[in-house]
Amino acid sequence: MISLLILTKNEEQDLPGCLDSVSWCDDIHVYDSYSDDSTVEIAARYHATVTQRKFDNWSAHQNWGLGNIPFKYPWVLYIDADERVSDSLREQLLGFDSAKTNHVAYEIQRRDFAWNGRWLKHAQISPYYLRLFRPEKMRYERLVNPVSIPDGTAGRLPGYLDHYPFSKGIRYWLQRHLGYADMEAAMRLEDMNKGVDFSWKKALFSKDFTEKRYHQKGIFYKMPGRPLIKWLYMVIGRRAFLDGKAGTTYATLQSIYEYFIVLRTQELLHRGTKEK
């Protein structure tokens, strides 16, 4: 069997659907950041174990959870409240035999859905995520959009993890990404102050997905006109237009998010210059 880890903060709207999709599991852990709605009460109704901790940043929060939550089973599936385990993934998880693998983690394909229910098949930039793992063999880095770093090899598990990022509306999505932009800008400033170098070779050819994404992000953040580059990449390079209006709109929202990061980074740089 497999244990479940669900991170929450005021998720009374999405949590019931998430818990319904994992009702087959007898070890569900809701890792809550002191919600002030009915999130904890909902988790209790589903007989989930609730652990609470004040949120500081994504990697520190997730690393603490993996190190301190008493999971019943050696393998953990991590999902968010706005995600659902599909029927195809459920069958794979129920048939998962940990005795027959030498891997310490597995990638799972995530399907992002737009506000109108359409799968953003082409617009989605990163469809695979390390979500099934042995907790003692996994750690996270970065303040936001954390990178998963397994201590060992990773495989790929069939089936879909369905994600509904617009379940609370576009306004909520934008507000949340404003917060993400603050943390992304802080990391960008830290890298600049440390003089961190990023490798084109590793960004293009590294066989380690985590290392590849790290260097890609670092180089991308140095590019002028980054919001426009991202829009062109998504719409033309990844053919987001094939997802219809939802695809081009999602690409535009992602470009706006990049512009948030640019503006916030400039603001922090200006503030630092004035303080000197």
Secondary structure, 3 states (H helix, E strand, C coil): CCEEEEEECCCCCCHHHHHHHCCCCCCEEEEECCCCCCHHHHHHHCCCEEEECCCCCHHHHHHHHHHHCCCCCCCEEEEECCEEECHHHHHHHHCCCHHHCCCCEEEEEEEEECCCCCECCCCCCCCEEEEEECHHHEEEECCCCCEEEECCCEEEEEEEEEECCCCCCHHHHHHHHHHHHHHHHHHHHHHHHHCCCCCHHHHHHCCCHHHHHHHHHHHHCCCCCHHHHHHHHHHHHCCHHHHHHHHHHHHHHHHHHHHHHHHHHHHHHHHHHHHC
